[in-house]
Amino acid sequence: MNKQTNIFDDVPEGGIISYEHLLYYLEQGREVEFIYQGKEYFISYSKDGRTVWTCKTRVSDCFGDRHKNTVDFTKIDGITLAELFKQNKIKITTIF
């Protein structure tokens, strides 16, 4: 049996991932912790859907299962998560 490998099989904890890589993880139902400008954030996935947090403070709306909308519309310091990932400004700490 041939085992197919996926280009996103490795979880690059402590590293930088692409926007497409992030979407792949979110579509799998994964949760992501990351650091931006020294502050830790968390993209959660609960029965209500996707939400972005820092500590116990919610920094985004709840986007249901619209994973792409979570990163395309959530802003930190006026910049969308999508742009921050595309500009390699976010460092992944953990992927669950």
N, C-alpha and C positions, 0 to 999 in steps of 0.2 A: 504494500500500500504506500503510495506517495503522500508524504505529508506536505501540504502547502504551507509556505511561510508567508506571513504578511509583513509588509514593510513597517508596520506599527506594532509588531510583537513586543519589542523592547519598551519597557516603561522607564523613561529617562529621568528618574527622580534626581533632583538636584541640578537638572539641566534645563535647556530651552527646547521647546517643541514648536512646530509650525501651527498655524491656524487650522490647517486641514487635519493635522494629527490630533489637535484638541477636539475638533468636531467628531472625529472617529471615536475617541474615548467617550464623549458625551452621548453619542448615539448608542453606544454599548451599555449605557446606564451607569458609567463610572462617575465617581466624584473626584474633584481635583482641588488640592491645596496648592497655593502658589504665593510667591513674594513679589511685590511691586514696590519699589522705592522704600525697602526696608520694612514694609508692613505686610502681614500675612492675611490672605484671603482664602475663602473656601467656596467652591461651586457645589452646592448640595443638590441632592435628588431625593425628594420625599414623595409621599402620596399626592401632594399638591403640585409637584413638578420641580423645575429648576429655580434656584434662588442663589444669589451671591451674597456672602457674608464677610464681615471682618469682625473677629471676636464674636460677640453676641449681637452685633448690629447688622441688620439686613441693609444691604446697599443696592438692592435691585428689586424690581417687581418679581412676582412669581410667574414664570413663563410656561407652566404646564409642561407638556412634552415637546415644546418648540425649542429644541436645543440650540439651533442656530440663532434664534431670536435672543437667547440669553446672552450670547457674546456679541451679537450685532447691535443690541440696544442698551446693554448695561454700560455705564460710563464710570470711570474712575478719573478724577481730576479733569473732567470734561472730555476724556478720550475713551472711545469704545474699547471693550476688551478685545474685539476683533483686531482693531488697529494696534493695540499693545502687543498682541501675539504676533501679528504680521511684522512688527518692528523689532521683534525679539527683545522686548523690554520686561518680560515676565519670566521668572525662574520657578520651575516646578519643584515643590518640596515632596508631595506625596500624591499618588493616584490610587484610589480605593476601587 
